[in-house]
């Protein structure tokens, strides 16, 4: 497994806006993270749920859209769309602090710059729900995510990178991320608070740019520039599309909402042995 990027790999990332990092989880680490996420969703994990933002996904045939995101467990189900604050789970924190990710943060923010976690987030597109009618197709799982860039106007400087790790195979059929390589140099809708594009901007992007699926095997990871336009669809398979996404930022970043962020690299960083 990689511990540092080569010069050529760094050049590729700067040109394309993304870089496949290959397998970043061992078989044992992958199995442990898959099991922990199921336990967190089912409410049986040894974690402090009051610290975790959790959002239920839409339930086909029952709800039309995902539920609101707020702290605390929302019930024992595998139909969660998003779970944040996973830096407070020692299993996920150890992964976030791997030497490769420290190296990448040094390349992006500077070797002496303390780095914080903007968000450590589980993203899920649950498996398609079988229909009670044997002649009907299963209802698709997950909810589509429209084209956007990961950029937020409430920071005094932009968080720049995300490590996206597949916990299941990510395929077109189960709702993998689509990206627009080489379109990370310009903000498309800078006035939007969270980087989402208008319908017209998204249509223009798809018409003008190359868009490709970011298909990954379970345990593989990709480095993404936060300005890289991306979207995702729904899951039409019997296999969930679970992923762990970590956005790293300069720890000196000021949030106008006065939210506090945990240090991941630098003096005083979170220690998985003390959580």
N, C-alpha and C positions, 0 to 999 in steps of 0.2 A: 504494500500500500504506500501511496505517496506520503512523504513528510515535507517536501518542498516542491514548488513549481520551478521548472526550468525556464530559462530566458525565452525559449520558443513558446512555451505554454503561456507565459505572461503576455507575450506579444499577441498571441491568438485571442486571449481574453480581452485585451484592450481593443482589438479590431472587431471582434464579433459580439462582444457584450455578454458572452457566456463561455464556460469551459466545462467540459465533462471531466470529472475528477476520478472516475472509475470507482471501484469498490472501496468504500470507506468504513464499512462495518464488517467485522468477522461474522461467521455463522452464529456464534454464541451471542454476540452483541445484538445482532438482528433479531434473533429469537426472543431475547430478553426485552427489547424495546417493543416488539409486536405484542408480547404478553402484557407488558406494563400498560400499553395504551388500551387494550381491551379491559384490563382491570380498572383503569381510571374511568373509562366510560361506564362500566358496570357498577362503579361505586365501591369496589373492594380493595383499592390500592392504598398503601400506607402513606398517603399524602394529605396535605392540608388543603381541602377543597375550598376553604374560604379565601384562599389566595389565588385561585385559578379562575380565569375568565372562561366560561363554557357556553357554547352556542349549539342548540339542537338544529339538525338539518330539517328540511321539509320531509314529511313522511308521505310517500305516494299514496293517493287515495284518501288522505286525512288532512294534510295541510298543503297550502299552495306555495309557501315560502319558508325559509329558515326562521327560527325563533330569534328573539333578541339575545344579545350577548351580555352576560353579567356574571359576577362572581358566584361560585357555588355549583354543586351538583344538581342536575335537572332531571334525574331519574335514570334507572338502569336500562340502558339501550345502547346499541352500537350505531345508532343514527345521530351521532354528533357530527356537526360540520367542522367546528373549530374549537380547539382548546389551547389557551395561551398560559403563559407564566410557568412553562415547563423547566425553566432554569432553577426552579426550587425543588426539582426532583433530582436526586443525586445521579441516577442512571443517565438522564439526558444531559445533565451538566458535565459529566465526564466526557461525553461525546463532544459537546460544544467546545471543550478545552483541549481537543486533540492538537498535537504539534502542527499538523498541516494547517489547521484553521488559525492558529496563532501566527504562523508564517504569513498566511494570506493577509491577515489584519495588519501585520507589520509592513507589508508591501503597499497596502492601500492607505493606511493612516500614519505610518511612520513607526520606526522601531521603538521609540521611547513613549509613544502615545498610549495612555490607558484606554482600554476598549470596553464598552458596556454592551449589554444586550438590549436592543430596541424591542425585540419580541422573539420568544422561542415558542413556536406554534405548531401544533398538530393540525394538519388539514386532511379532511376525509371526504371521499365520495363513496358512500356505502354501496354495497352490492345491490343490483336490481332486485326488486321485491317480486317474488312469484305471484302470479295471478291465481285467484280462486277458480277462475274459469279456465279449464284445460285448453280451450281453443284460443285464448288470448295471450299476447306476448307479456312478459314481465314488465312491470312499471320501472322505468329507469331510476337509478339511484343518484343522489347528489343534486347539485344545483349549478347551473352554468355561471361562470364568472366572466364578465365582459372584458374587453380590452382595456388595459390600464398600465400605468407605470407606478412602481412603489415609491411614491414621493408624498411628503406631508408638509403642509404649509405652516404648521405650528412649531417647527423647529428653526433654530437660528442657523443651522447648517444641515445639509442633507445626509442621512445615513446612506451609504453607497453600495453595500454588498449584502447578499443573502446566500447562505448555503442551503440548498434544497436537497433532501435525502429521501429516496424512495424506500418505504417500509414494505411495500408490495410492488410487483411489477407494474410500471406505469405505461399504459398503452393507449392508443387512440380509442380503442373500444371501451376502456374503463375511465376515460376522462382525463388523460394526461394533459400537461401544460403545453400550449402552443406558444411559440416565441417568434419575434421578428428580429433576426440577427442584424447587427450593424445599425440599428435604429435607436441606440442608447445615448447618442451624443446631444440630442435635443429634447427638451420637454415639450410634449405635444399639447397638453392642456394645463399650463402652469398655474392658472388661477383656481383650478379645482383643489379642494382641501386635501383630497386623498389620491390624486393622480388619475382619476377615471376620465376617459375620453367621451366626447359626445358621440352620438350615433354616426354623425357625418364624418367625424375624425376617424372613427374606427373603420368605417366603410372605405375611406380614402387610404388608410394604412393597408388594409387587406388588398385593395386594388393595386397599390403601387409597390408594396414591399414583398419580399419573400417571407412567407410564414411557414414554419416547420414544427412538427410535433417533437417534443422533448421526451422521447421514450427511454425509460431506464429500467434496468433489472433491480429487483429488491436488493438493498444494500449499497446501490450506487448513488453517487451524489453529483451535483452540478453547482458550480459557482456562477452566480447571476449578478450582473450589475443592476442596481435597483431601477435605473431608467430603462432597462430593456422591456419593451412592450410585450405583454403576455396576456393570455386568456386561458380558459379551460371549459370543457363541455360537461356532459353527464356520463354516468356509468351505465352501460347497457349489458354488463356481464355479471356473472355470479361471484366475481372476485372484487373485494373492496380495493380502492386506490387510496391507501394511507400514506402520508408523507410527514416529515419533520422539517420545518423551515425555520432557520435562524437568521435574523437580521442583526449584524454587528455595526456599532456606530462609535464614533469618537466620544469618549466618556465626558468630554467638556461640553457636549451639546446641551443647549438650553431649550426646554420645552415650555411654551407659553401656558400650557395647562398645568404646569407644576408637578408633573408626574415624576416619580423617582425611578431610576433605572439601576439595575444591578451590574456591578463590575465583573467582567469575565476574565480579562487579562490586565495585569498590573498589580501594584501593591494594594492589598486589601480585597483582592478578588474573592468571589464566592468559593468556598471550599466544600466539595461534595462530601467530605468526611464529617463536616460540622452541620449539615443541613438536618 
